[in-house]
Amino acid sequence: MMMAGILACSPQQEAEKIIGKHFPTIENGIFTPEVLWQFGQLSDPQVSPDGTKILYGVSYTDWTQNRNNRELFVIHVDGTDNKQITKTSGSESNARWYRDGSQIAYLSGGQLWIMDADGSNPKKISDVPAGISAFAFSPDQTKLLYISTVPSIKKPVDVYPDLPKASGRMIDDLMYRHWDQWTERIPHPFVADFDGKQLTNAVDILEGEPYECPALPSSGIEQLSWSPDGTQIAYACRKLTGVAYTRSTNTDIYLYTLATRESKNLTQGMMGYDTAPVFSPDGRYIAWSSMERDGYESDKNRLFVIDLSTGEKTELSKNFAYNIGNVSWHRDGQSLFFTSCVNALTHVYTMAFPGGAIRQLTIGQTDFGGVQQAGDLLIGAYRSMLFPNELVAINPQSGLIQQLTFENKHILDQLAESRCEERWITTSDNKRMHTWIVYPPNFDPSKKYPALLFCLGGPQGTISQSWSNRWNHRLMAAQGYIMILPNRRGTTAFGQEWCEQISGDYAGQNIRDYLSAVDHMKKEPFVDPNRIAAVGASYGGYSVFYLAGVHNKRFNAFIAHAGIFNHTHMYMTTEETFFTHWDNGGAPWDKNPVAQRHYANSPHFLVDKWDTPILITHGELDFRVPVDQSFAAFNSAKLLGVEAEMLIFPDENHWIVKPQNSILWNRVFFDFLTKHLK
């Protein structure tokens, strides 16, 4: 059988070794960074049109080659007959069923391919000059909605034709760089006719408009939705540029009509994020996620619907205290499914429509993603701090879960068992704070262990049951540490009051929450009070920098990745200023008391009180928290005689994602902790 993508391979790809599933032999059950990168990463399940099969992908990494490769699989919804249908050196992504499930469309090398459902007869379809990053078929599959990029700035040669080799960037407004790239091209959605053989008559939905769709840096095809009759497309877009863009979150839902090529704003006057539109099965309604306040990226994420026949907008989640995400309609249009993180666990919920009664469908110490229907079952994926994504079938009536895939069982079975438990810790203001504790393998309560306090980034977010190749709590615990993971003030799974307390109070209650968690765990006989470190990234890096100046000998080491060190400089150099403006209480030059208190409590003012060894890491392509924040922290520490080390990655952004860089980061991380805690 010919495997998909073989015809797509370039000579360079053919020369590259195919990366597939790893079968490591693990010595003494020890979980290491090298083992972490041998897990398969399962994603993007798609139920077949007849509801009997699931198409999904798994990414495999060879850290010696410093790259990964994604392959496609098909499994029956009962968990049987799991088959790998591609085996190439180039990744296959965005795979979707085509022609009633007899074929599969997918992306490889930035172009659209079609193959038979068994992986045979792959054929390259598109030749889009700027490539395709994602796509979605119209309901009748005669049209293709896809994302590509268009130029967004003038080059020197456009202004001065006699300077074709000039490399300068001519900038006259903000948002000239975003996340980890200079803003020279932006994503636009295109719609084209498709006959199974070629794309024709492609139209840029935002032709001539200087706006991103989907929004950078992390939105995707989920921000666009076909109407059931294929005549309209709903899309989310922040139609702002420059200073206005960087100050605002005002993203609206637009309805684009293919026949007229015109867009209508459906959420005019709704000033926060309006995202992820999805049509009801009958096409009468659109559901979407909505935040109320402009400039506040962590406002409550509400579930709204609009009746397209009347224009009436209704909030369905008014009596639900938590954020909603991954919204989809039941095929009968009488209810919706969504996920929500409540008390640090993300589960699947259903809501009657239009009545609004909400019922939780899943339980357990796991996090779930969005779901699709397959007959009477729901198909999705779950994960925890102890294992990565696996496919599951959910009985929506009983809530029973059947795990369908066991992608990493052969690795997990070799690892020494780890345990995660939740606690509720009393804070300094007598509130109850949720905290995860992850124990080392072979935990013995009669022994004393060093401990790591993990400081969450965000600052808004939640430490839930997630699995990450960046901050992997099971991996850290496996090195012999008690992991202390507090959901301090500012986390989002405990209601808006708990979440919003942190804005304008970075140096206040949430820092005391961290100290409460440490002081609580120091009382445990199995925690060595003289071997505790604080670690964290982004806002967690800020927390580490701040704790280093106020910890009163609680910690023996600190590690900060991509941390905020100087509030004033951060405000003036980050790209999305709506975030810093809201959370800081304003700009450094604003005279209101919240802003003045915030900037006066910047960690760099406490550096003269640092007295504990610190490791500082950062990526040079980080435009969210620019790398000079770490330079300033490290330089200050060294000038003041504080023991300090620094690790800088010239080719990484806010995260460390390249395999060998990740392994290097982990080795330096654990070596530093061994030196100071062991």
WOVENZI-V348940 format. One record per run of one state. SS is the DSSP state (alpha for helix, beta for strand, coil for the rest). FROM is the first residue (numbers start at 0). TO is the last residue. If there is no record, write none. Layout:
# WOVENZI-V348940
ss=(SS	SS)
from=(FROM	FROM)
to=(TO	TO)
This chain:
# WOVENZI-V348940
ss=(coil	beta	coil	alpha	coil	alpha	coil	alpha	coil	alpha	coil	beta	coil	beta	coil	beta	coil	beta	coil	beta	coil	beta	coil	beta	coil	beta	coil	beta	coil	beta	coil	beta	coil	alpha	coil	beta	coil	beta	coil	beta	coil	beta	coil	alpha	beta	coil	beta	coil	alpha	coil	beta	coil	beta	coil	beta	coil	beta	coil	beta	coil	beta	coil	beta	coil	beta	coil	beta	coil	beta	coil	beta	coil	beta	coil	beta	coil	beta	coil	beta	coil	alpha	coil	beta	coil	beta	coil	beta	coil	beta	coil	alpha	coil	beta	coil	beta	coil	alpha	coil	alpha	coil	beta	coil	alpha	coil	beta	coil	alpha	coil	alpha	coil	alpha	coil	alpha	coil	beta	coil	alpha	coil	beta	coil	alpha	coil)
from=(0	3	4	5	8	10	15	26	29	32	36	40	47	52	62	66	76	82	84	85	86	92	98	102	108	110	116	122	124	133	137	142	151	155	159	176	178	180	182	184	194	198	204	220	223	226	231	237	241	247	250	257	261	265	272	279	284	290	301	307	312	315	324	329	334	342	344	352	357	360	366	368	371	374	376	383	389	395	400	403	408	412	418	426	431	439	448	455	460	461	472	478	480	486	490	491	495	500	508	522	526	537	538	550	556	561	566	573	576	584	592	600	602	609	613	619	627	639	643	649	658	677)
to=(2	3	4	7	9	14	25	28	31	35	39	46	51	61	65	75	81	83	84	85	91	97	101	107	109	115	121	123	132	136	141	150	154	158	175	177	179	181	183	193	197	203	219	222	225	230	236	240	246	249	256	260	264	271	278	283	289	300	306	311	314	323	328	333	341	343	351	356	359	365	367	370	373	375	382	388	394	399	402	407	411	417	425	430	438	447	454	459	460	471	477	479	485	489	490	494	499	507	521	525	536	537	549	555	560	565	572	575	583	591	599	601	608	612	618	626	638	642	648	657	676	677)
